Amino acid sequence: MSRSTRILGTGSGLPPRIVTNADLATELGARGLETSDDWIVGRTGIRQRHLAAPDVTSSQLATEAAGNALQAAGLGPADIDLIIVATSTPDYVFPSTACLVQKALGVEQGAAFDVQAVCAGFVYALATADSMIRTGLARRALVIGAEVFSRILDWNDRGTCVLFGDGAGAVVLGAADEPGILAARLHADGRHESILRTAGNVSGGAIIGHPFLTMDGQAVFKLAVTVLDQVGREVVEEAGLQLADVDWLIPHQANVRIMQATAKRLGIPTSKVIITVDRHANTSAASIPLALDAGVRDGRIQPGQRVLMEGVGGGFTWGAVLARM
Ligand code: UT7
């Protein structure tokens, strides 16, 4: 059994097509739906999003992100014995997106499976991989958040379709003797399942239920701010540290107002918050690893620094991982 798990590399996979708020306003306007750059930026901080071409899948974006993370770690497919993909927009009902990524990368050993915890999916997957590495079930893992959320958006609902984007982010984890992942905490409360969901499925060869995302935005907003504060405190305490010891806060990137409110409640200055929601919009399970990779690659996040990652989303699910880079 190893004592700890370290993040050895990070990577991103973003579809090349960028759609600005102005582009969306024109597109929606042509169908009689009014929106504006001012409204979207003012309410959410989002300025643009990447949208995948119709034939691009979560597994393809995940494979790109994983390849970049492996390169950053100086490792190859033969080094990986666990792949976990967090996604709510899998390629298929089955096999899992993780198995498709495994095949695409040429990984021929170990376990591969998906985690479904919506926007908290990445922290769920990270905590799961950390546990498996510390108990000796795996030695080196790829943990990926990957989404093509544009597929489950109702483009006639201006209250939701302007909020999301597509993309994937990945980390490579490895067993280590010195501390990497310092603590993790996961929560769910299914009583709130109806405030954010895509309540459809396939059955008998047809779509049943409602195949588009629906959300009670204000209910999600309020709950998110409350639980992100609570779980941030829990995980820092579990690690035996203080909030002042956190070098970077990476909350789920849904709305800059939620992130600012969370940082304020935790007493963490906004200068320590990594924000990518302006560029990527809400990419659900991909948002935290995309932000982590952005912070690592632009040189803000340095080795030895402590990063607090916090996810929250449908289910209702939430969780946090505190990692030393
Ligand atoms: O991944 C986790 C899940 N998601 C979240 O964390 C999102 C949480 N919620 C939010 O971020 C916010 O609640 C929203 C950004 C979704 C909405 O902001 P809000 O300040 O709660 O606005 P609202 O829903 O109360 O809507 C205000 C107004 C309404 O018009 P009336 O009724 O006041 O006349 C909406 O119809 O804004 C209108 N509106 C829009 N106007 C222009 C809603 N969507 C749009 C739009 N463009 N795209």
Residues whose N, C-alpha, C, O or C-beta is under 5 A from the ligand:
A	BS01	UT7	E34 T35 S36 W39 R43 T44 C119 R158 G159 V162 G217 Q218 V220 F221 A254 N255 V312 G313
